């Protein structure tokens, strides 16, 4: 009986003797050589073709032409649901023999090695690969190429941004391998490169025929804060936010949406940088050109506040036509404030045209002109008559005084010297703060020059008329030392007024010097009503009065007549001395008479008051 697999064997001879029976050594060697020649030479770690010779529910039996068949788990053939006996597949040889002498092979490892080989070849030869999109992931899609998972970035799916990745899941797509990272076994593929090649010819054709002023149709591809990118059919152009509409646009998405088809005009084209500037508002006439001819200075207009700056606000009369309302034209008040104190974006208001330049397309407006100027009101003189009392709000402080707002547009000046009768105020901020309310009296009104002089201290009578009798020279008062400097000290006197003393005037009886904060008796040594100045001394309160030296009072004289009379005086009798004493008393009485008269007069004036 012949055998087709091993035709070299003499099967009749074998059948007579039996295998292994009665063969010579040369015959055995011949049989071994014939058998060995029928086996395939294999190496471990190689990928070889294998034929399916048997299939069970759990395993697949594979013949690679080796002395034994290999067994592979059925799970490694999930991608081949129609597998049958006789099919040829690739397997990876892990071991020629295991501990049981069995051949160990793997189809999974063979697929991986083969796939990486194909991927590397695809990258080198720049060939197109068919991929199955398995699922979406952060930033893109996961695709299957040759049984290996690869990453398809969202930016590489198409030339235009993709907003919904889920629509591609489960579909097949042609891609190119663009990057392989062997360290992390990562593969990056791209579908965009295939589209770009198709669009390159179209792009070149568009750029060749592009010209300024050309009107094109495009699709909104992307929207940013500064503008919109328009797809012109393979070429992108930028439609800046200022070229979308003649009116004010805060964000492009107020006017345009993604995938909108719009008409635009080419404003500029940089052939070297391939930058295209587009415009949409230029397809329409400028709204200033259609402005009513009857609009002139003094006209009343209405609109909406579209922007507020530090210096004013912009009123949109119609889309593309705006006027500036300077902050000084928002109120009759002379004290400028922030425009946001008067207006807010979106306010619908009326205004008066102050200036108009149609050529420059500029207009200035005012809103205070809608109301009457408070300085021109007929009741101004009677309302703010000299001596009238009012209450206002402190709006500004200066070195010389403060400005008080009595009503919107009516401000008056309160000089620093008119804040208090008794306190020495160096700066108004020591007395009031901005925003405080203050009661005042009108001292002077000048309607033509818009000037109003006010006073706070004149709400009360001048107390210095009374202080003149209270702080007489020689009177003593308990005072507190407020501060000291190199020349003098400041004192707090009764009734809240301030006095002064020289440094030498604060020496105490024990020889020490009074310090700040001490309360001591002080004697008035000077009172000046006009300058509101009181000078005092503590030393005067304890110092003994200085007696006059008669010897100094009557100094020796060189007069010869006096010298000749001197002996006569020495010879005067007792009666002569009595006469001289009487004469002396008379002279002293005559000298004291004016002082008594003055004291009597002051007493009468005080009683009269």
Secondary structure, DSSP 8 states (H G I E B T S, - for coil): ---STTTTS-HHHHHHH-TTSS--HHHHHHHHHHHHHHS----TT-EEEEEEEEE-SSEEEEE-SSSS-EEEEGGGGTT-TT--TT-EEEEEEEES--TTS-BEEEHHHHHHHHHHHHHHHHHHHT--EEEEEEEEETTEEEEEETTEEEEEEGGGT-SS--S-SGGGTT-EEEEEEEEEETTTTEEEEESHHHHHHHHHHHHHHHHHH--TT-EEEEEEEEE-SSEEEEESSS-EEEEEGGGT-SS--SSGGGT--TT-EEEEEEEEEETTTTEEEEESGGGS--GGGGS-TT--TT-EEEEEEEEE-SSEEEEEEETTEEEEEEGGGS-S-SS---GGGT--TT-EEEEEEEEEETTTTEEEEESGGGS--GGG-TTHHHHT-TT-EEEEEEEEE-SSEEEEEEETTEEEEEEGGGS-SS---SSGGGT--TT-EEEEEEEEEETTTTEEEEESGGGS--THHHHHHHT-TT-EEEEEEEEE-SSEEEEE-GGG-EEEEEGGGGB-TTS-B--TT-EEEEEEEEEETTTTEEEEESHHHHS------HHHHT-----HHHHHHHHHHHT--HHHHHHHHHHHHHHHHHHHHHHHHHHHHHHHHHHH-
